[in-house]
Amino acid sequence: MAGSGDSRQETRSRTAEEGKSTQPVQIRYGIHRLEARVAGKTVGEIRKLLQQPLNLDPRVIALLNHRQVTDQTVLRAGDQLEFVRLAGVKGG
């Protein structure tokens, strides 16, 4: 029984910690830098949201915390999301 009590306490603690986190996600594309509270959204949702305001090229790749990710990847508080063009790709 002690094991199940410990598991419930761990779950409550983890949930409480996630709820306390208010760090924004840092988003970069070229010269554009912004911070937004978008934890829980996917990279694809952010890509679509920023496509017009930042003139985001649909061919850019997404790097999350310096690793390439897909549009289905979910963002967490404190993440760093960067959209980058591959070398040699010109704007169109």
C-alpha positions in Angstrom: 0.0 0.0 0.0 2.8 2.4 0.7 3.8 2.0 -3.0 0.5 3.2 -4.3 0.4 6.1 -1.9 3.9 7.2 -3.1 2.7 7.0 -6.7 -0.3 9.2 -6.1 1.9 11.7 -4.3 4.4 11.8 -7.2 1.6 12.4 -9.7 0.2 15.2 -7.6 3.6 16.8 -7.3 4.3 16.5 -11.0 1.0 18.0 -11.9 1.5 20.9 -9.4 4.9 21.6 -10.8 3.6 21.7 -14.3 0.8 24.1 -13.2 3.3 26.4 -11.6 5.4 26.8 -14.6 4.7 30.1 -16.3 7.8 30.3 -18.4 7.0 31.4 -22.0 8.2 29.6 -25.1 11.0 31.5 -26.9 10.3 31.7 -30.7 12.8 32.8 -33.3 12.7 33.2 -37.1 15.4 35.2 -38.8 15.5 38.6 -37.1 12.3 38.0 -35.3 12.4 37.1 -31.6 9.4 36.7 -29.3 8.2 35.0 -26.2 4.7 33.6 -25.9 2.8 31.4 -23.4 2.0 28.7 -25.9 2.9 25.6 -23.9 0.6 22.8 -24.9 0.3 23.9 -28.5 2.0 22.0 -31.3 4.8 23.3 -33.5 2.4 23.1 -36.5 -0.2 25.3 -34.7 2.5 27.9 -34.0 3.8 27.7 -37.6 0.3 28.4 -38.9 -0.3 31.2 -36.4 2.9 33.0 -37.3 2.9 32.3 -41.0 1.3 35.7 -41.9 2.7 38.1 -39.2 6.3 36.9 -39.6 6.1 36.0 -43.3 7.1 32.5 -42.3 8.3 30.5 -45.3 6.5 27.2 -45.4 9.7 25.4 -46.3 11.5 26.2 -43.0 12.4 23.5 -40.6 11.5 23.6 -36.9 14.2 23.2 -34.2 13.0 22.7 -30.7 15.8 23.1 -28.1 18.3 22.7 -31.0 16.8 19.5 -32.4 14.7 19.1 -35.5 11.1 18.2 -34.8 7.8 17.6 -36.6 4.8 19.8 -36.6 3.1 17.4 -34.3 5.6 18.0 -31.5 3.9 19.6 -28.4 5.6 22.6 -26.8 6.4 22.9 -23.1 7.0 25.9 -20.9 10.6 27.2 -21.3 11.2 25.6 -24.7 13.1 27.3 -27.4 11.5 27.0 -30.9 13.4 28.2 -33.9 12.3 28.2 -37.5 15.3 28.1 -39.9 15.9 27.9 -43.6 18.2 25.3 -45.0 21.5 26.8 -46.4 21.1 27.8 -50.0 17.3 28.2 -49.9 16.3 31.6 -51.2 13.0 33.4 -50.3 10.3 32.9 -52.8 
